[in-house]
C-alpha cells in the first residue's frame, strides 16, 4: 500500500500554488485561442490526469 503524501505548507504556498496558477492560465489561454467549450478543457485535463493515475493491469487469459 502506498504511504499517504501531503505537500508541506511551504510547498503549498510556493510550487503548488504556482503550478495551479499556470494550469489555470494555460486553460484560459487555450479557451481564448480556440474558442473551445469548458467540456473540451475538462476532457484534455482528464487525459493529462490519466498519465499520473495509478493503473492496475489485469491478465485475461
C-alpha positions, 0 to 999 in steps of 0.5 A: 500500500502506498504511504499517504503524501501531503505537500508541506505548507511551504510547498503549498504556498510556493510550487503548488500554488504556482503550478495551479496558477499556470494550469489555470492560465494555460486553460484560459489561454487555450479557451481564448485561442480556440474558442473551445467549450469548458467540456473540451478543457475538462476532457484534455485535463482528464487525459493529462490526469490519466498519465499520473493515475495509478493503473492496475493491469489485469491478465485475461487469459 
